[in-house]
């Protein structure tokens, strides 16, 4: 009767220690369920999703350099001039009074190949009095002025530089989003496997506590019948206390693993606080063939960080091209063409402009040569060095990636071997404890030896599930190092 009461009390203790977890609403979740939740609600993913959208708006804004501008203006001028005495005192210079109304408008801008254009039109009226007579006159014109760079700002200018850099940044931000997806997926996989491990480890510690409690109860009975010394019971009690402490620690680790996973898959922790996530998967060790050359090939082409480094090198090349172009003098073709008109009335002036029988035009070229080019030359030299620096950084990153992939492959291989080794160790520990307990039951072994073998078995069970979790996490890490996380998780990144 005492034996069964002791087992009941030990079970009640384990249950009471898990009250916080068991009181929560259980929710079965597969790894894919967790990934789906994370890619929708993870804060880091949500933050990074804005980057491509922002870059796209920046790219669209860069095209504003080619937007035409429209201007219109009107002005009224009043002027009084003349008046006074001439050399002959009997004569006077008459006073002249004039009013002028002028209106002008235009559309100007730059075309994608650097041609600057300016369409202008103006009309004005001048009226007043001079020497006692009245005058009234209108005039106007319409035309276009063109300037085409031939050297500086010919193959690339400020607007084209901004657009190409914005396109490059858009690609970079897309790779940053891919990187964040991969990082989050890997973190969720690790947290999911850690949760499974923590649950299994709690079971291991509960089982160890039960075995130790059973051993204690049996030894107490032996002490009562005089077949065992009381000192051995104290060893049993110490073992039970130690396993209780181990169980409490395992339960805490389980709660922590729950929180870690919840933090990755939700943006509202309060709603998930009372949810007990129950993984539907189990820790397994699927055999996977590892080929370092294949992994290297994947990593060199798929890793977002390497793609970003190549985009950075491309960006340096764009800047270098622009800075090189700025070394040239400004040699521009210039020209203008249009029509004039003048009359006493506005209608007459508009009619003459419309008839086009009073044309004007001009053409020519202009050359502007800076005398020193100190700023442009030093900027170009600095950009050349920056490009060489970016190239070295890319090579270094590629080498680091190869080392990381090599280490990830070796880690996965080692973890797989550890799974089999720890499984065998657990089997042998079970057999050893079973044999020793049989010897102990007939008085051919000691309490110390049995307790030691119980410890060995508990450690072997924990090591086995630890090895299984490590192997699955190693596979997730290898996929991330190869840049294959999205492919293996069947996740497609959409850029809005």
Secondary structure, 3 states (H helix, E strand, C coil): CHHHHHHHHHHHHHHHHCHHHHCCEEEEECHHHHHHHHHHHCHHHHHHHHHHHHHHHHHHHHHHHHCCEEEEEEEEEEEEEEEEECCCCCCEEEEEEEEEEEEEEEEEEECCCCCEEEEEEEEEEEEEEECCEEEEEEEEEEEEEEEEECCCCCCCCHHHHHHHHHHHHHHHHHHHHHHHHHHHHHHHHHHHHHHHHHHHHHHHHHHHHHHHHHHHHHHHHHHHHCCCCHHHHHHHHHHHHHHHHHHHHHHHHHHHHHHHHHHHHCCCHHHHCCEEEEECCCCCCCCCCCCHHHHHHHHHHHCHHHHHHHHHHHHHHHHHHHHHHCCCCEEEEEEEEEEEEEECCHHHHHHHHHHCCCEEEEEEEEEECCCCCHHHHHHHHHHHHHHHHHHHHHHHHHHHHHHHHHHHHHHHHHHHHHHHHHHHHHHHHHHHHHHHHHHHHCCCCCHHHHHHHHHHHHHHHHHHHHHHHHHHHHHHHHHHHHCCHHHHCCCCCCCC
